[in-house]
């Protein structure tokens, strides 16, 4: 059986870029480079990023321009479930599987922080996915098991990836997760020999709850001793206009803030900071 190749895929820039490439996105790629030491890092984009930190990281990337996914562009969304602003995330759901089916390797969301090397045994699996915290059913309010798609590993052409990709369009129902986390959970029950499921702590050691995000972004405590990487759940707190999950936002995580903060996120990220004197990199325009 062919091992999963040590190449990594990121996706960014599926929306027009109005802000310079953010420090936390730089740290996702830089921590990946340092921890996994991949043979290649691909970044798939529709709109090219810009800024000082983009200029720093770009030489380490293989850039791939991608088109948006027609079935996602045509989808009708219920504003009560998924705001239009998040449509880009569903484009990424399709693009990541296409990349893994073609090349194999590792996919990680751009709001990932890598902490320690992956076990060699994972590279011998056909497909690897991580369990995330149980998902609350949007219709019934009950909790149900869910497999996250923010961190994936795959052989080229893996049967699980191909089946998931084939069924994804028909599974889209206007919700955030039906096609992206509920569907792979169902497929894992049908195809147990084609997929290896990692426990929650491997990739989702921080819950997406307000308490979990406060522990990560503010004052802890945070136990990530069993985590290979952390998913930061940025869509829940990134905008200053959204404070239902955290009082923090992207503007709180500049270079000086990460250097000086005692938050668990800052302490975990500091080894990967760029050697730059600038601080307000967000003010840099194209």
Steps between C-alpha positions, in 0.01 A plus 500: 500500500640842400560725801329837526751750358638772727362788296258756641207686350359833622218708349471877526369796304168366378359847576641834378789600726449832679746452787867397498578135568448455873759388752294199609478378139876547464545297819289214365739456209819576693416257782422239234839558335684467829309209652419278199788602269291410194644440156260759356235740624225586254280806546182508293360848439247688290603850612872540572594609853724801562699665778830479686433159653380363167829612346681315781324168450435498125846364399420180691176430312385342177217730389198349321225722362158336529154583372205519733277191516183541287273294726594723795460820298146390406400386850212677672579578863265550790629820667393356831745212464804609295563869423598574141840620626595139579433358152877501440536223760279267297705564186800392707323180607500382137843634406676319785365160396591562136858579609527190718353271236748629242818526708438335836661651807379713789235770492474761776280804540688829496404552868703201616798514734734198480642385833687172452585247226237255382555131587656306215217247526250759374688521169431128448122548510281540193314805632517678837237725652451628854197485723383842616270592786146373452291719273163639602237409241364823354148353473459298822758655735639158590871420495639263237851379415695701244828464312685824432642587160747764620781242506512206258759253372459292186667271254458622140164377374394361839164326475360690800593838351353405161171381652471808721564730202243314287226541763585847625293705254181304567558525876511881499184628666584861585642412842860542610583136563275248324736438207824578681488321837173302523549326164852371578374373835235295317749378240743391772231258621451363148872481407686425825790331321567808285535762774685544827329725755719684752363601843384856570820609667721427196380797291214661695637530852333839540117482507316757288301612806544844661679332792734313267586811300552703817748239620693523172482872427505642852618335818483121479541246642554303182611138483635418152753232593322249275443741210703496179337822382235745613204625302436862601134525386570848365162541329340514847699799628709656219276801433471780755128499422459149635528452876265209572792260550788725608588858589820457297529567126768495231614850588619378841768276350772716349871433539550695822188345652623147431848588629370645827181309575476221758205335324544133408469586130781755523727264691446221247547733202810691612757246372376563145490880496676677211813701575345834409504836674167618365189470709204652320542284189123521451540862383712394200307539174568344158 
